[in-house]
Amino acid sequence: MTDITAVELKERLTQNTPPVVIDVRETWENEESHIPGSRNIPLGDLPGRLQELEDLHDQEVVVHCKGGSRSAAAKAFLQQQGFTHVRNLIGGFQAYEKA
């Protein structure tokens, strides 16, 4: 699945079936500011918290971090675990704030 722009994500979040958004930044980063409704699972915690995401294997999931590097790693990891519709937020949270 292709990655998603901040403008597209903002539009999708207003629709009837928005994607699940996972913030892979550290908890302190998420506490400072975050996308409303997103789940915070820091990248380093992701392998140990996969059971929280079991029901999302076939749903659209958007992962994001500050700029896009950590979320690219999260996307690759989730795809290896069988998640079929994972998208990375291009430009990360910084792009989301500016959109």
PDB file as gemmi writes it, atoms N, CA and C in Angstrom:
CRYST1    1.000    1.000    1.000  90.00  90.00  90.00 P 1                      
ATOM      1  N   MET A   1       0.851  -1.184   0.000  1.00  0.00           N  
ATOM      2  CA  MET A   1       0.000   0.000   0.000  1.00  0.00           C  
ATOM      3  C   MET A   1       0.893   1.242   0.000  1.00  0.00           C  
ATOM      4  N   THR A   2       0.484   2.260  -0.744  1.00  0.00           N  
ATOM      5  CA  THR A   2       1.288   3.469  -0.845  1.00  0.00           C  
ATOM      6  C   THR A   2       1.205   4.289   0.439  1.00  0.00           C  
ATOM      7  N   ASP A   3       2.208   5.130   0.625  1.00  0.00           N  
ATOM      8  CA  ASP A   3       2.217   6.000   1.794  1.00  0.00           C  
ATOM      9  C   ASP A   3       1.176   7.108   1.623  1.00  0.00           C  
ATOM     10  N   ILE A   4       0.996   7.911   2.662  1.00  0.00           N  
ATOM     11  CA  ILE A   4      -0.083   8.903   2.678  1.00  0.00           C  
ATOM     12  C   ILE A   4       0.481  10.279   3.020  1.00  0.00           C  
ATOM     13  N   THR A   5      -0.049  11.310   2.381  1.00  0.00           N  
ATOM     14  CA  THR A   5       0.369  12.674   2.690  1.00  0.00           C  
ATOM     15  C   THR A   5      -0.423  13.186   3.887  1.00  0.00           C  
ATOM     16  N   ALA A   6       0.078  14.250   4.484  1.00  0.00           N  
ATOM     17  CA  ALA A   6      -0.604  14.850   5.630  1.00  0.00           C  
ATOM     18  C   ALA A   6      -1.972  15.397   5.233  1.00  0.00           C  
ATOM     19  N   VAL A   7      -2.055  16.017   4.064  1.00  0.00           N  
ATOM     20  CA  VAL A   7      -3.331  16.561   3.600  1.00  0.00           C  
ATOM     21  C   VAL A   7      -4.338  15.430   3.406  1.00  0.00           C  
ATOM     22  N   GLU A   8      -3.899  14.334   2.784  1.00  0.00           N  
ATOM     23  CA  GLU A   8      -4.793  13.196   2.573  1.00  0.00           C  
ATOM     24  C   GLU A   8      -5.239  12.596   3.900  1.00  0.00           C  
ATOM     25  N   LEU A   9      -4.311  12.473   4.860  1.00  0.00           N  
ATOM     26  CA  LEU A   9      -4.672  11.908   6.160  1.00  0.00           C  
ATOM     27  C   LEU A   9      -5.701  12.787   6.864  1.00  0.00           C  
ATOM     28  N   LYS A  10      -5.485  14.089   6.862  1.00  0.00           N  
ATOM     29  CA  LYS A  10      -6.453  14.977   7.521  1.00  0.00           C  
ATOM     30  C   LYS A  10      -7.843  14.810   6.910  1.00  0.00           C  
ATOM     31  N   GLU A  11      -7.900  14.676   5.602  1.00  0.00           N  
ATOM     32  CA  GLU A  11      -9.183  14.468   4.929  1.00  0.00           C  
ATOM     33  C   GLU A  11      -9.789  13.123   5.322  1.00  0.00           C  
ATOM     34  N   ARG A  12      -8.969  12.075   5.325  1.00  0.00           N  
ATOM     35  CA  ARG A  12      -9.451  10.727   5.665  1.00  0.00           C  
ATOM     36  C   ARG A  12      -9.962  10.650   7.092  1.00  0.00           C  
ATOM     37  N   LEU A  13      -9.365  11.406   8.001  1.00  0.00           N  
ATOM     38  CA  LEU A  13      -9.778  11.358   9.409  1.00  0.00           C  
ATOM     39  C   LEU A  13     -11.159  11.943   9.626  1.00  0.00           C  
ATOM     40  N   THR A  14     -11.685  12.679   8.647  1.00  0.00           N  
ATOM     41  CA  THR A  14     -13.024  13.247   8.779  1.00  0.00           C  
ATOM     42  C   THR A  14     -14.090  12.351   8.158  1.00  0.00           C  
ATOM     43  N   GLN A  15     -13.683  11.277   7.512  1.00  0.00           N  
ATOM     44  CA  GLN A  15     -14.623  10.393   6.835  1.00  0.00           C  
ATOM     45  C   GLN A  15     -15.190   9.343   7.785  1.00  0.00           C  
ATOM     46  N   ASN A  16     -16.205   8.620   7.299  1.00  0.00           N  
ATOM     47  CA  ASN A  16     -16.884   7.613   8.112  1.00  0.00           C  
ATOM     48  C   ASN A  16     -15.989   6.455   8.520  1.00  0.00           C  
ATOM     49  N   THR A  17     -15.040   6.088   7.686  1.00  0.00           N  
ATOM     50  CA  THR A  17     -14.138   4.969   7.995  1.00  0.00           C  
ATOM     51  C   THR A  17     -12.693   5.453   7.971  1.00  0.00           C  
ATOM     52  N   PRO A  18     -12.295   6.205   9.005  1.00  0.00           N  
ATOM     53  CA  PRO A  18     -10.921   6.705   9.032  1.00  0.00           C  
ATOM     54  C   PRO A  18      -9.929   5.572   9.308  1.00  0.00           C  
ATOM     55  N   PRO A  19      -8.675   5.753   8.900  1.00  0.00           N  
ATOM     56  CA  PRO A  19      -7.670   4.745   9.212  1.00  0.00           C  
ATOM     57  C   PRO A  19      -7.315   4.787  10.698  1.00  0.00           C  
ATOM     58  N   VAL A  20      -6.732   3.712  11.186  1.00  0.00           N  
ATOM     59  CA  VAL A  20      -6.185   3.680  12.542  1.00  0.00           C  
ATOM     60  C   VAL A  20      -4.817   4.344  12.472  1.00  0.00           C  
ATOM     61  N   VAL A  21      -4.553   5.321  13.334  1.00  0.00           N  
ATOM     62  CA  VAL A  21      -3.284   6.041  13.324  1.00  0.00           C  
ATOM     63  C   VAL A  21      -2.465   5.612  14.537  1.00  0.00           C  
ATOM     64  N   ILE A  22      -1.231   5.181  14.269  1.00  0.00           N  
ATOM     65  CA  ILE A  22      -0.326   4.768  15.344  1.00  0.00           C  
ATOM     66  C   ILE A  22       0.885   5.694  15.341  1.00  0.00           C  
ATOM     67  N   ASP A  23       1.094   6.343  16.461  1.00  0.00           N  
ATOM     68  CA  ASP A  23       2.211   7.259  16.669  1.00  0.00           C  
ATOM     69  C   ASP A  23       3.356   6.457  17.277  1.00  0.00           C  
ATOM     70  N   VAL A  24       4.448   6.300  16.530  1.00  0.00           N  
ATOM     71  CA  VAL A  24       5.574   5.497  17.032  1.00  0.00           C  
ATOM     72  C   VAL A  24       6.665   6.356  17.676  1.00  0.00           C  
ATOM     73  N   ARG A  25       6.330   7.622  17.942  1.00  0.00           N  
ATOM     74  CA  ARG A  25       7.269   8.480  18.670  1.00  0.00           C  
ATOM     75  C   ARG A  25       7.304   8.061  20.141  1.00  0.00           C  
ATOM     76  N   GLU A  26       8.265   8.584  20.862  1.00  0.00           N  
ATOM     77  CA  GLU A  26       8.345   8.316  22.297  1.00  0.00           C  
ATOM     78  C   GLU A  26       7.149   8.944  23.010  1.00  0.00           C  
ATOM     79  N   THR A  27       6.816   8.416  24.167  1.00  0.00           N  
ATOM     80  CA  THR A  27       5.649   8.879  24.915  1.00  0.00           C  
ATOM     81  C   THR A  27       5.710  10.378  25.181  1.00  0.00           C  
ATOM     82  N   TRP A  28       6.887  10.879  25.551  1.00  0.00           N  
ATOM     83  CA  TRP A  28       6.992  12.308  25.846  1.00  0.00           C  
ATOM     84  C   TRP A  28       6.707  13.159  24.610  1.00  0.00           C  
ATOM     85  N   GLU A  29       7.060  12.675  23.427  1.00  0.00           N  
ATOM     86  CA  GLU A  29       6.775  13.413  22.192  1.00  0.00           C  
ATOM     87  C   GLU A  29       5.265  13.454  21.950  1.00  0.00           C  
ATOM     88  N   ASN A  30       4.630  12.322  22.168  1.00  0.00           N  
ATOM     89  CA  ASN A  30       3.182  12.216  21.985  1.00  0.00           C  
ATOM     90  C   ASN A  30       2.438  13.097  22.973  1.00  0.00           C  
ATOM     91  N   GLU A  31       2.941  13.179  24.197  1.00  0.00           N  
ATOM     92  CA  GLU A  31       2.281  13.986  25.224  1.00  0.00           C  
ATOM     93  C   GLU A  31       2.339  15.474  24.891  1.00  0.00           C  
ATOM     94  N   GLU A  32       3.400  15.895  24.188  1.00  0.00           N  
ATOM     95  CA  GLU A  32       3.526  17.306  23.809  1.00  0.00           C  
ATOM     96  C   GLU A  32       2.479  17.702  22.781  1.00  0.00           C  
ATOM     97  N   SER A  33       2.246  16.826  21.814  1.00  0.00           N  
ATOM     98  CA  SER A  33       1.262  17.078  20.779  1.00  0.00           C  
ATOM     99  C   SER A  33       1.063  15.803  19.978  1.00  0.00           C  
ATOM    100  N   HIS A  34      -0.158  15.578  19.503  1.00  0.00           N  
ATOM    101  CA  HIS A  34      -0.432  14.340  18.783  1.00  0.00           C  
ATOM    102  C   HIS A  34      -1.643  14.499  17.861  1.00  0.00           C  
ATOM    103  N   ILE A  35      -1.795  13.551  16.977  1.00  0.00           N  
ATOM    104  CA  ILE A  35      -2.960  13.522  16.100  1.00  0.00           C  
ATOM    105  C   ILE A  35      -4.130  12.992  16.926  1.00  0.00           C  
ATOM    106  N   PRO A  36      -5.212  13.732  16.990  1.00  0.00           N  
ATOM    107  CA  PRO A  36      -6.362  13.278  17.794  1.00  0.00           C  
ATOM    108  C   PRO A  36      -6.810  11.867  17.392  1.00  0.00           C  
ATOM    109  N   GLY A  37      -7.017  11.038  18.410  1.00  0.00           N  
ATOM    110  CA  GLY A  37      -7.476   9.681  18.184  1.00  0.00           C  
ATOM    111  C   GLY A  37      -6.378   8.666  17.886  1.00  0.00           C  
ATOM    112  N   SER A  38      -5.139   9.135  17.794  1.00  0.00           N  
ATOM    113  CA  SER A  38      -4.045   8.198  17.490  1.00  0.00           C  
ATOM    114  C   SER A  38      -3.659   7.386  18.726  1.00  0.00           C  
ATOM    115  N   ARG A  39      -3.067   6.227  18.466  1.00  0.00           N  
ATOM    116  CA  ARG A  39      -2.547   5.371  19.543  1.00  0.00           C  
ATOM    117  C   ARG A  39      -1.043   5.585  19.611  1.00  0.00           C  
ATOM    118  N   ASN A  40      -0.507   5.719  20.810  1.00  0.00           N  
ATOM    119  CA  ASN A  40       0.938   5.884  20.963  1.00  0.00           C  
ATOM    120  C   ASN A  40       1.575   4.555  21.351  1.00  0.00           C  
ATOM    121  N   ILE A  41       2.377   4.018  20.441  1.00  0.00           N  
ATOM    122  CA  ILE A  41       3.168   2.822  20.702  1.00  0.00           C  
ATOM    123  C   ILE A  41       4.574   3.123  20.187  1.00  0.00           C  
ATOM    124  N   PRO A  42       5.489   3.538  21.075  1.00  0.00           N  
ATOM    125  CA  PRO A  42       6.841   3.863  20.631  1.00  0.00           C  
ATOM    126  C   PRO A  42       7.471   2.712  19.836  1.00  0.00           C  
ATOM    127  N   LEU A  43       8.267   3.071  18.839  1.00  0.00           N  
ATOM    128  CA  LEU A  43       8.858   2.074  17.953  1.00  0.00           C  
ATOM    129  C   LEU A  43       9.551   0.957  18.723  1.00  0.00           C  
ATOM    130  N   GLY A  44      10.293   1.275  19.753  1.00  0.00           N  
ATOM    131  CA  GLY A  44      10.994   0.260  20.529  1.00  0.00           C  
ATOM    132  C   GLY A  44      10.066  -0.688  21.278  1.00  0.00           C  
ATOM    133  N   ASP A  45       8.848  -0.248  21.536  1.00  0.00           N  
ATOM    134  CA  ASP A  45       7.863  -1.072  22.242  1.00  0.00           C  
ATOM    135  C   ASP A  45       6.997  -1.904  21.304  1.00  0.00           C  
ATOM    136  N   LEU A  46       7.050  -1.592  20.013  1.00  0.00           N  
ATOM    137  CA  LEU A  46       6.134  -2.211  19.055  1.00  0.00           C  
ATOM    138  C   LEU A  46       6.170  -3.741  19.059  1.00  0.00           C  
ATOM    139  N   PRO A  47       7.350  -4.376  19.018  1.00  0.00           N  
ATOM    140  CA  PRO A  47       7.355  -5.844  19.015  1.00  0.00           C  
ATOM    141  C   PRO A  47       6.656  -6.464  20.228  1.00  0.00           C  
ATOM    142  N   GLY A  48       6.808  -5.859  21.391  1.00  0.00           N  
ATOM    143  CA  GLY A  48       6.202  -6.388  22.605  1.00  0.00           C  
ATOM    144  C   GLY A  48       4.733  -6.052  22.771  1.00  0.00           C  
ATOM    145  N   ARG A  49       4.218  -5.180  21.907  1.00  0.00           N  
ATOM    146  CA  ARG A  49       2.820  -4.761  22.040  1.00  0.00           C  
ATOM    147  C   ARG A  49       1.971  -5.147  20.828  1.00  0.00           C  
ATOM    148  N   LEU A  50       2.470  -6.070  20.017  1.00  0.00           N  
ATOM    149  CA  LEU A  50       1.736  -6.505  18.825  1.00  0.00           C  
ATOM    150  C   LEU A  50       0.342  -7.034  19.137  1.00  0.00           C  
ATOM    151  N   GLN A  51       0.179  -7.661  20.305  1.00  0.00           N  
ATOM    152  CA  GLN A  51      -1.121  -8.225  20.657  1.00  0.00           C  
ATOM    153  C   GLN A  51      -2.190  -7.138  20.707  1.00  0.00           C  
ATOM    154  N   GLU A  52      -1.812  -5.883  20.969  1.00  0.00           N  
ATOM    155  CA  GLU A  52      -2.770  -4.783  20.986  1.00  0.00           C  
ATOM    156  C   GLU A  52      -3.310  -4.468  19.589  1.00  0.00           C  
ATOM    157  N   LEU A  53      -2.606  -4.936  18.573  1.00  0.00           N  
ATOM    158  CA  LEU A  53      -2.951  -4.606  17.192  1.00  0.00           C  
ATOM    159  C   LEU A  53      -3.496  -5.788  16.405  1.00  0.00           C  
ATOM    160  N   GLU A  54      -3.707  -6.906  17.067  1.00  0.00           N  
ATOM    161  CA  GLU A  54      -4.120  -8.141  16.385  1.00  0.00           C  
ATOM    162  C   GLU A  54      -5.357  -7.962  15.513  1.00  0.00           C  
ATOM    163  N   ASP A  55      -6.284  -7.138  15.945  1.00  0.00           N  
ATOM    164  CA  ASP A  55      -7.526  -6.959  15.184  1.00  0.00           C  
ATOM    165  C   ASP A  55      -7.364  -6.032  13.978  1.00  0.00           C  
ATOM    166  N   LEU A  56      -6.146  -5.541  13.744  1.00  0.00           N  
ATOM    167  CA  LEU A  56      -5.917  -4.574  12.669  1.00  0.00           C  
ATOM    168  C   LEU A  56      -5.199  -5.151  11.453  1.00  0.00           C  
ATOM    169  N   HIS A  57      -4.971  -6.463  11.415  1.00  0.00           N  
ATOM    170  CA  HIS A  57      -4.194  -7.070  10.329  1.00  0.00           C  
ATOM    171  C   HIS A  57      -4.697  -6.700   8.939  1.00  0.00           C  
ATOM    172  N   ASP A  58      -6.013  -6.567   8.757  1.00  0.00           N  
ATOM    173  CA  ASP A  58      -6.568  -6.286   7.438  1.00  0.00           C  
ATOM    174  C   ASP A  58      -7.201  -4.897   7.339  1.00  0.00           C  
ATOM    175  N   GLN A  59      -6.963  -4.065   8.344  1.00  0.00           N  
ATOM    176  CA  GLN A  59      -7.497  -2.705   8.322  1.00  0.00           C  
ATOM    177  C   GLN A  59      -6.412  -1.729   7.879  1.00  0.00           C  
ATOM    178  N   GLU A  60      -6.832  -0.568   7.423  1.00  0.00           N  
ATOM    179  CA  GLU A  60      -5.864   0.464   7.053  1.00  0.00           C  
ATOM    180  C   GLU A  60      -5.254   1.055   8.325  1.00  0.00           C  
ATOM    181  N   VAL A  61      -3.935   1.014   8.387  1.00  0.00           N  
ATOM    182  CA  VAL A  61      -3.182   1.541   9.521  1.00  0.00           C  
ATOM    183  C   VAL A  61      -2.193   2.570   8.984  1.00  0.00           C  
ATOM    184  N   VAL A  62      -2.163   3.750   9.584  1.00  0.00           N  
ATOM    185  CA  VAL A  62      -1.188   4.776   9.234  1.00  0.00           C  
ATOM    186  C   VAL A  62      -0.240   4.923  10.413  1.00  0.00           C  
ATOM    187  N   VAL A  63       1.048   4.763  10.165  1.00  0.00           N  
ATOM    188  CA  VAL A  63       2.050   4.955  11.208  1.00  0.00           C  
ATOM    189  C   VAL A  63       2.755   6.290  10.964  1.00  0.00           C  
ATOM    190  N   HIS A  64       3.112   6.947  12.065  1.00  0.00           N  
ATOM    191  CA  HIS A  64       3.836   8.216  11.921  1.00  0.00           C  
ATOM    192  C   HIS A  64       4.798   8.413  13.076  1.00  0.00           C  
ATOM    193  N   CYS A  65       5.802   9.235  12.803  1.00  0.00           N  
ATOM    194  CA  CYS A  65       6.740   9.675  13.829  1.00  0.00           C  
ATOM    195  C   CYS A  65       6.946  11.172  13.607  1.00  0.00           C  
ATOM    196  N   LYS A  66       8.066  11.706  13.996  1.00  0.00           N  
ATOM    197  CA  LYS A  66       8.303  13.137  13.833  1.00  0.00           C  
ATOM    198  C   LYS A  66       8.512  13.508  12.371  1.00  0.00           C  
ATOM    199  N   GLY A  67       9.396  12.760  11.683  1.00  0.00           N  
ATOM    200  CA  GLY A  67       9.733  13.119  10.316  1.00  0.00           C  
ATOM    201  C   GLY A  67       9.548  12.026   9.288  1.00  0.00           C  
ATOM    202  N   GLY A  68       9.367  10.784   9.719  1.00  0.00           N  
ATOM    203  CA  GLY A  68       9.107   9.699   8.788  1.00  0.00           C  
ATOM    204  C   GLY A  68      10.050   8.515   8.841  1.00  0.00           C  
ATOM    205  N   SER A  69      11.196   8.636   9.516  1.00  0.00           N  
ATOM    206  CA  SER A  69      12.165   7.533   9.543  1.00  0.00           C  
ATOM    207  C   SER A  69      11.731   6.385  10.452  1.00  0.00           C  
ATOM    208  N   ARG A  70      11.353   6.703  11.671  1.00  0.00           N  
ATOM    209  CA  ARG A  70      10.932   5.643  12.592  1.00  0.00           C  
ATOM    210  C   ARG A  70       9.671   4.957  12.094  1.00  0.00           C  
ATOM    211  N   SER A  71       8.770   5.737  11.525  1.00  0.00           N  
ATOM    212  CA  SER A  71       7.526   5.137  11.034  1.00  0.00           C  
ATOM    213  C   SER A  71       7.774   4.277   9.798  1.00  0.00           C  
ATOM    214  N   ALA A  72       8.787   4.588   9.016  1.00  0.00           N  
ATOM    215  CA  ALA A  72       9.132   3.716   7.881  1.00  0.00           C  
ATOM    216  C   ALA A  72       9.592   2.356   8.407  1.00  0.00           C  
ATOM    217  N   ALA A  73      10.357   2.361   9.496  1.00  0.00           N  
ATOM    218  CA  ALA A  73      10.789   1.103  10.119  1.00  0.00           C  
ATOM    219  C   ALA A  73       9.583   0.371  10.710  1.00  0.00           C  
ATOM    220  N   ALA A  74       8.660   1.108  11.319  1.00  0.00           N  
ATOM    221  CA  ALA A  74       7.450   0.496  11.882  1.00  0.00           C  
ATOM    222  C   ALA A  74       6.596  -0.121  10.784  1.00  0.00           C  
ATOM    223  N   LYS A  75       6.463   0.566   9.673  1.00  0.00           N  
ATOM    224  CA  LYS A  75       5.690   0.042   8.542  1.00  0.00           C  
ATOM    225  C   LYS A  75       6.282  -1.280   8.071  1.00  0.00           C  
ATOM    226  N   ALA A  76       7.603  -1.304   7.873  1.00  0.00           N  
ATOM    227  CA  ALA A  76       8.268  -2.528   7.407  1.00  0.00           C  
ATOM    228  C   ALA A  76       8.072  -3.661   8.411  1.00  0.00           C  
ATOM    229  N   PHE A  77       8.193  -3.364   9.699  1.00  0.00           N  
ATOM    230  CA  PHE A  77       8.015  -4.386  10.734  1.00  0.00           C  
ATOM    231  C   PHE A  77       6.591  -4.943  10.714  1.00  0.00           C  
ATOM    232  N   LEU A  78       5.612  -4.053  10.663  1.00  0.00           N  
ATOM    233  CA  LEU A  78       4.219  -4.507  10.668  1.00  0.00           C  
ATOM    234  C   LEU A  78       3.903  -5.330   9.424  1.00  0.00           C  
ATOM    235  N   GLN A  79       4.444  -4.950   8.292  1.00  0.00           N  
ATOM    236  CA  GLN A  79       4.233  -5.739   7.076  1.00  0.00           C  
ATOM    237  C   GLN A  79       4.837  -7.135   7.226  1.00  0.00           C  
ATOM    238  N   GLN A  80       5.995  -7.222   7.864  1.00  0.00           N  
ATOM    239  CA  GLN A  80       6.622  -8.528   8.109  1.00  0.00           C  
ATOM    240  C   GLN A  80       5.762  -9.380   9.034  1.00  0.00           C  
ATOM    241  N   GLN A  81       4.958  -8.728   9.867  1.00  0.00           N  
ATOM    242  CA  GLN A  81       4.098  -9.447  10.813  1.00  0.00           C  
ATOM    243  C   GLN A  81       2.730  -9.773  10.213  1.00  0.00           C  
ATOM    244  N   GLY A  82       2.542  -9.474   8.935  1.00  0.00           N  
ATOM    245  CA  GLY A  82       1.313  -9.851   8.261  1.00  0.00           C  
ATOM    246  C   GLY A  82       0.258  -8.763   8.130  1.00  0.00           C  
ATOM    247  N   PHE A  83       0.580  -7.534   8.509  1.00  0.00           N  
ATOM    248  CA  PHE A  83      -0.365  -6.432   8.335  1.00  0.00           C  
ATOM    249  C   PHE A  83      -0.367  -6.058   6.855  1.00  0.00           C  
ATOM    250  N   THR A  84      -1.560  -5.990   6.264  1.00  0.00           N  
ATOM    251  CA  THR A  84      -1.644  -5.865   4.806  1.00  0.00           C  
ATOM    252  C   THR A  84      -1.896  -4.452   4.289  1.00  0.00           C  
ATOM    253  N   HIS A  85      -2.340  -3.541   5.151  1.00  0.00           N  
ATOM    254  CA  HIS A  85      -2.680  -2.190   4.689  1.00  0.00           C  
ATOM    255  C   HIS A  85      -2.013  -1.125   5.557  1.00  0.00           C  
ATOM    256  N   VAL A  86      -0.683  -1.146   5.607  1.00  0.00           N  
ATOM    257  CA  VAL A  86       0.053  -0.193   6.432  1.00  0.00           C  
ATOM    258  C   VAL A  86       0.583   0.928   5.540  1.00  0.00           C  
ATOM    259  N   ARG A  87       0.381   2.156   5.994  1.00  0.00           N  
ATOM    260  CA  ARG A  87       0.863   3.326   5.259  1.00  0.00           C  
ATOM    261  C   ARG A  87       1.698   4.189   6.195  1.00  0.00           C  
ATOM    262  N   ASN A  88       2.729   4.816   5.653  1.00  0.00           N  
ATOM    263  CA  ASN A  88       3.582   5.722   6.405  1.00  0.00           C  
ATOM    264  C   ASN A  88       3.139   7.147   6.097  1.00  0.00           C  
ATOM    265  N   LEU A  89       3.050   7.997   7.115  1.00  0.00           N  
ATOM    266  CA  LEU A  89       2.722   9.406   6.920  1.00  0.00           C  
ATOM    267  C   LEU A  89       3.963  10.118   6.391  1.00  0.00           C  
ATOM    268  N   ILE A  90       3.908  10.553   5.140  1.00  0.00           N  
ATOM    269  CA  ILE A  90       5.050  11.218   4.501  1.00  0.00           C  
ATOM    270  C   ILE A  90       5.344  12.524   5.230  1.00  0.00           C  
ATOM    271  N   GLY A  91       6.586  12.683   5.688  1.00  0.00           N  
ATOM    272  CA  GLY A  91       6.976  13.890   6.404  1.00  0.00           C  
ATOM    273  C   GLY A  91       6.634  13.884   7.876  1.00  0.00           C  
ATOM    274  N   GLY A  92       5.949  12.823   8.320  1.00  0.00           N  
ATOM    275  CA  GLY A  92       5.646  12.648   9.730  1.00  0.00           C  
ATOM    276  C   GLY A  92       4.758  13.721  10.333  1.00  0.00           C  
ATOM    277  N   PHE A  93       4.848  13.814  11.650  1.00  0.00           N  
ATOM    278  CA  PHE A  93       4.014  14.746  12.404  1.00  0.00           C  
ATOM    279  C   PHE A  93       4.324  16.195  12.031  1.00  0.00           C  
ATOM    280  N   GLN A  94       5.574  16.474  11.649  1.00  0.00           N  
ATOM    281  CA  GLN A  94       5.928  17.822  11.239  1.00  0.00           C  
ATOM    282  C   GLN A  94       5.093  18.249  10.027  1.00  0.00           C  
ATOM    283  N   ALA A  95       4.925  17.348   9.068  1.00  0.00           N  
ATOM    284  CA  ALA A  95       4.099  17.650   7.894  1.00  0.00           C  
ATOM    285  C   ALA A  95       2.635  17.787   8.294  1.00  0.00           C  
ATOM    286  N   TYR A  96       2.172  16.956   9.203  1.00  0.00           N  
ATOM    287  CA  TYR A  96       0.775  16.993   9.643  1.00  0.00           C  
ATOM    288  C   TYR A  96       0.450  18.346  10.278  1.00  0.00           C  
ATOM    289  N   GLU A  97       1.362  18.845  11.108  1.00  0.00           N  
ATOM    290  CA  GLU A  97       1.137  20.137  11.768  1.00  0.00           C  
ATOM    291  C   GLU A  97       1.053  21.287  10.770  1.00  0.00           C  
ATOM    292  N   LYS A  98       1.776  21.175   9.666  1.00  0.00           N  
ATOM    293  CA  LYS A  98       1.810  22.261   8.672  1.00  0.00           C  
ATOM    294  C   LYS A  98       0.675  22.162   7.660  1.00  0.00           C  
ATOM    295  N   ALA A  99       0.052  20.993   7.569  1.00  0.00           N  
ATOM    296  CA  ALA A  99      -0.990  20.799   6.544  1.00  0.00           C  
ATOM    297  C   ALA A  99      -2.295  21.480   6.908  1.00  0.00           C  
TER     298      ALA A  99                                                      
END                                                                             
